[in-house]
């Protein structure tokens, strides 16, 4: 299914963040919002977005504030700022005439996955795909994101099971009733296995829950074969769970 790219601006807090809308010429399509990781960009999401659009999805990628054209803001950006970015991008996607607003999926990586999980408690989301979703302590919510990694407890926090009632992202996961895909990397030293396991344990009310571990892979999927494996898993899940459910 041929798709077109459209460069757009997304308004948030009297600013504009850059986005790319990729979709075939059709109506009532499932919408897929891609959220990149901290230090990344929407460029990393464009390949799967274009492939998903080719299968019949309307996709939106965007740059968080503190990234892309707003890189100069990085030292001051907070989780609240970037959460508002996700919500603003969601609202733009849901308002597009090509999109069925009752069928919105979010695909998030690392920090973007963490914020995607929280967003399910703020907006209607029908499906959620998380790759190596990060986790942070709830304390100091409005501290600049860069400062969070100065917390000596963060590494320990990520290496033990976290209860859903002790974390905002996991609490949102408990309330989520849509379809879920979680993909972890076997040798992830940024988001180790207990983090993905905590997310999996939190999705107690999900309509469906699929998990996959990419053998030998690191956090950023530095080898092409790992990236291909992830993309294949994501597209297969989107086709079976998101696109066919919307037919």
N, C-alpha and C positions, 0 to 999 in steps of 0.2 A: 504494500500500500504506500504510494508516494507521499512524502511529507514535506512541509515547507518550514523554514526557519524564520522567525520574526524577532528582532532585537527590540526589547521593551524596557521601560523604566518602571520601577515599582515604588510608589510613594510610601514612606514610613517616617513618622516624626519630623515632618517638614524637610525631609531629605528625599533623595531618589537613589535606589540601588539598581544595579544592572541585572537584567534577566534575559533569558532566551526562551521563547515559546516555540515548540516543535510539535506539529500536528498535521495529520492528513486533512484534506478538504471534506469534512463530514460534520455531523451533528450528534449530540448525545453520546459523546465518547467518554470512557472513563478517564479521569484526570490523574496524572502522576506528578507529584512535586518532589524534586530531588534536593537534598540538603547536604552540602559537602562538609568535610572536616575542618577543624581549626588549622589555619595555615594553608588551606587548599583554595580551590576556586571552582566556579561553575564549569570551567573547561574540563575538569575531571569527570563531570557527570554527562557531558554532551554525547559521548559514544553510546552508553546505554539508553539515554533519552531518545536518540535518533532511532535506535533499534526498536525500542518500545513503541515509538510513533509509527514505525513501519508495520507493526502488528496491530495497530488500531487504537493507540492511546494518544491523548493530548498531554504533552509533557511540558513542564516548566522547570528550568534551572535558574539559579540566581547566585549572586555573590553576597555573603554576609557583610554587614558593615565591619570595617577593619580589614577588608580584603578587596582585591580588585582595585577599582578606582577610588576607594575610600581607605586605602592602606594606611594613610597618615593618621587615621583614628584608632589604630589597633591598640595603642597603649591605654586607651580610656574606655574601650568597649566592654560592656558587662554581659552576663548571661541574659539579663532582662532585655537589653538592647537587641541581641541576636534572636531571642525568642519572639520579640515583636517583628523582626524581619521575617521569620517563618510564617507568622500569622498573617502579615501583610501579603506575602507571596501566595499563601493559601487563598486569601480572599480574591486576589487578582485571578488566580487560576479558576476558582469556582464561579467567577462572574463571566468567564469567557463563553460566548454563544456556542462554541464547539463542545463544551464540557457538560456532562451530566453532574450537577452538584451533589447528587446523592451517591456518586461513585468517585470518591477522591482517595487516592493512595499516596502515602508519603514513603519515599525511599531515602534513608539517612545513613551516613557513615560517621562513625566515631562521635565527635562533638555534635555533628549534625543529627546523628541518630538519637543522642540524648535529648536534644531539643525537640526532635520529631515526636519522641515518646510523650513529652510534656504537652505538646500541641494537641494530642488526642483528647486531652481533658478540656481543651479550649474551643475546639472546632470539630464538626462531624467528620470522622475519618473512617472509611470502610475497610482499609487494609493498610498494613504497616510492614515494611521490609527494613530491617536493621542489619548493617554490616559492622561488626566490631563496635557496638554502641559503647560510648564512654559513660562514666558515671562520676559524679562529683558530690561532695557533701553539701547539704542544703545551706549550711552556715555561710554568711558573707555573700548572699545572693547578689548584691549590688556592688561587690568589689570588682575592679577590672579583671577580666578573664585571665590575663597574663599573670596576675598576682596569685591565682588559685594554685599554681604549681609550686609556689613557695611554701605551701603548707606541707610540713614534713609527714603529716598523717595521711596524705592522699595516696601514696604508694601502698601503704598498709591497708587503707580502706578498700583499695581495688583488689587486694589479694585475699580477702575473706568474704564469705557470704554476707550480703546486705539484705536486711528485712525490708519488705515493701512499705511498712509503716514508718520507716526511718529515712525515706528518700522520695522526693517529689516526683521524679521520673517513674520510679517503680510503682508508686501509688497510682499514677495515671494508667500504667499498664494493667493493674488489677481491675480497673474500671473499663478497660477496652474490650469490646465485644465483636470486633471484626476479625479479619484473617491476618495471620502474622507469619513472617519469615525472618529467622535470625541466622546469619552466617558469621562464623567465627574463624579466626586464623589459628592454627595449631600452635605456632611459635610466636604468638603476639606478646611482646614484652611491654607494650604501652597499655593495652586493655587485656589483661590476662584472663584465663578461663573462668575464674570465679565471677567476673562481671557478667559475662554472657549467661552463666548459670543462674545468677540472680535475676536477670531479665526473664529468662525462661520460666523460672519459678513464679514470677509475678503475674504472668498471663493466665490467670486462673479462670477467666471467663471468655477467653478468645473463642471465636467460632471455629477456627482451625489454627494449628501451630505446627510449623515445620522448622527444623533446625538442621544446619549442615556445618561441618568443620572442614576447612580446606587444609589438607595434610601438608605439613612442612612450611606453610605460608607465614609471612610476617605481617605486621599491622598494615603496611601500605601496599601489600601485594606487589612487591618489587619485581617479580618475574612475570613475563607475559602469560605463561601458562596458568598462573594463579588468577590473573585478571580475566582470562578467558573462561576459567571454571566458574568464577563468581558471576560473570555476565550471563553465562549459559543458565546457571541456576536461577538467577533473577528473572530472566526472560521466560523461562519455563513456568515459573511460579506466577508471573504476571499474566501469562496466557491462560493458565488453568484456573486461577483463582480470581483474578481481576477482570480480564476481558470476557471470558466465557460466562462468569457470573452475571455480567452486565448484559449479556445477549438476551 
